[in-house]
Amino acid sequence: MAFEQRDMSGALFRNAKKETENHPSATGTAMIGGVLYYISSWTKTTKSGDKYQSLSFKRKDEVHKSGVNEAKKAIARSDFNDDIPF
């Protein structure tokens, strides 16, 4: 049986690829109001020493659209030579 994301739920997993403090401590996905989101989480410490999680959400469909648009811009900027040698 395949995994099905339920509305108003999500999951975070430790980021094994974290190399700097700017990289998230954990990443995952959530569905909120029928919309899928990427979640990023950073473990931070307050001045008093208490730990907490700072979260960031990005809509999956918007991330995909921006990636496609960036690829189209890169192709438009490039100097492709459409001549096919015979």
N, C-alpha and C positions, 0 to 999 in steps of 0.2 A: 504494500500500500504506500503510495507516494505521500510525502509531507504536504499538508495544506495549511497555509497561514490563516489563522483566525483573526477576525476583526478585533481591534483593541488589545492586541497582544504582540509580543515580539521576543527576541532572544539576542543576547550579547555573548560573544566568544572572545577569549583572550587573543590579542593581536601578537602572534608569534613573530611577525616581521617588524616589530617596533625597533627602530634604530636610534631615534632622537626623542627628546621630550615633546616635540611638536607632533609626533605621530600618536594616534589614539592608543590607549591602553587596551581597548576592546572595540570590536565592530560587530554589526549584526543587522537585522532587518526587523521591521514592525509594520503592521497594517493598522491604520487609523482612519476611521470613516470610509473604509473600502479602498484607501489609497496606500500603496506600498512605499515605505521609506527605508533609506539606509540610515543606520544609527552609528555614531561614533561616540566613544566615551573616554574621558581622560580622568585618571585618579589624581586628585589635587589635595593639598594640605592647607588648612587655615593657619593663621598666625598663632592660634592657641594649640595647634598640633592635631586637630580633628581632621580626619580624612573624609572626602566626599567625592561624588562623581559629577563631572560636568558633561552634559550631553549635547549633541548636535544631530539634527535631522535634515535629510535631503530627500526630496521626492525622487523615486527611481525614474519615473518617466521624464522629469526635467533634466536629470543627469544624462540620460540617454540622448535627449534632444540636443543638449549643449555639445555632447561629444560628436554627434553627427554633423552639427553646424560647424564645429571647428575643423572637422575633416574636409567638409566642402570648401571652407575658406582656404585651407592648405592646398587643396587641389587647384583652386582658382589662382592662387599665387604662384604655383609652380610653372616651370617652363617645359611642359610636355611637348615632345616632338611627335606629332601624330603621323608623320611620314613612315610608312612601312617599307623597308628596303626589299627589293625583289632580286 
